[in-house]
Amino acid sequence: MKSTINNDHNMTENNPAGRREIFSWAMYDFANSGYTTVVLTTIFSAYFVAVIAAGLPAGTGTFLWTVAIGIANLIVLLSAPLTGAVADHRAMKKPFLLATTIGCVSATALLAVAGPGDILIAMLLLILSAICFSLGESLIAAFLPEIAPAGKMGRISGYGWSLGYFGGLLTLGICLAWITWGKEKGLQATEYVPVTLLITAAIFALSATPTFLWLRERAVARPLAGNASYLKSAFRQVARTLKEATRYQDLFRFLLSLTIFQAGVATVVVLAAVYAQQVMGFDSQQLIVLIMVVNVTAAAGAFIFGYAQDRFGSVPSLAVALLIWIAAVVVIFVARSNTEVWIAGNLIGLAMGATQAGGRALIGELTPVARSGEFFGLWGMANRVAAIIGPISYGVISWLSNGNHRMAILSTLTFFIIGLLLLLRVNESRGKSVAMQ
């Protein structure tokens, strides 16, 4: 086994990825960022609460939104490691990625049919799109150990996330132009918001094309043991990995830390627009401009921290990023003016770019290349647990407090503090050494 893993670990050195291939990998981050920015963070999340779920008691729309996100993430939680393990065995990360991309693009476009009162269809399509997005996110990340040369994992991951934020910025900018035009023509939200979903789906599909043209599948299919099916082999592989938690102790310690602090990140991603609208009185155009600026600072955060990771280490760099998150949430909690929201927003952007890129890169450093699909499936599972815990806790607190968003934001602060304390227990050098064996 050790010999096989060592050979697979040299896969990148023997088949180096050129600039075009790295660019094509990073373009998937560019492609799918429009979905998170428009659907999960700004336009559709606010539209769901204010229009689709209008007329429901205070806090109910926000609660239903978090329930839909929670259901999607629960499904991904159960399926991501198995999907990754099957993809490893069959060397089919790329075909699986294509299937999830088609699913997310299609469901996003179909969200355009959801109008006032269409709560069930909106939740079902949101769940489907979020499942496909999340599985695709894990699959594209699993290519990172294959294409990143030694010592450059952080900067390549940061490059992808940085390019991704510009993708979100482009999609949001086009949507803003459309919304501004629509408002000038006297259109209502029920008329201009559905078009933004079609724009998002189209940009996703077009921008992901280079990924499927030029990204290579370097993995080699592995034979099945006896008469076992791929699914049964995947279950066995995941079970074996969980039993090896002691061997990969630093990987699992980081997965625990990531689960906790990502709960805070996930809460901000899916509820930032709702908070800004419900608490600070932002309208759609103000929200979009704020998120566009945040995308720029997030791109800078991902790019700068990617290099910082390779220079100073992943754990110290992520610790700094989490301290910035803590400062940002404190500013949000005390904010009473738009200026304070802008300060918090830019701190969030800087920290988000750093933690998103940094977390993916550190998982890549702690992962044996031959099992990248499986281990990044665990990364996806950790993200999904986080995306259930964070938004649901926020939604429940908001619901029980009759829409008190300031009280709910305190749970987000707690996630970042605990995540930082757990991160400091990760021995980065030891974890890298185990992954090389």
Buried (B, 14 or more C-beta within 10 A) or exposed (E): EEEEBBEBBEBBEEEEBEEEBBBBBBBBBBBBBBBBBBBBBBBBBBBBBBBBBEEBEEBBBBBBBBBBBBBBBBBBBEBBBBBBBBBBBBBBBBBBBBBBBBBBBBBBBBBBEBBBEBBEBBBBBBBBBBBBBBBBBBBBBBBBBBBBEEEBBBBBBBBBBBBBBBBBBBBBBBBBEBBBEBBEEEBEBEEBBBBBBBBBBBBBBEBBEBBBEBBBBBBEEBEEEEEEEBEEBBBEBBEEBEEEEEEBBBBBBBBBBBBBBBBBBBBBBBBBBBBBBBBBEBEBEBBBBBBBBBBBBBBBBBBBBBBBBBEEBBBBBBBBBBBBBBBBBBBBBEBEEBEBBBBBBBBBBBBBBBBBBBBBBBBBBBBBBBBBBBBBBBBBBBBBBBBBBBBBBBBBBBBEBEBBBBBBBEBBBBBBBBBBEBBEEBBBEEBBEBBEE
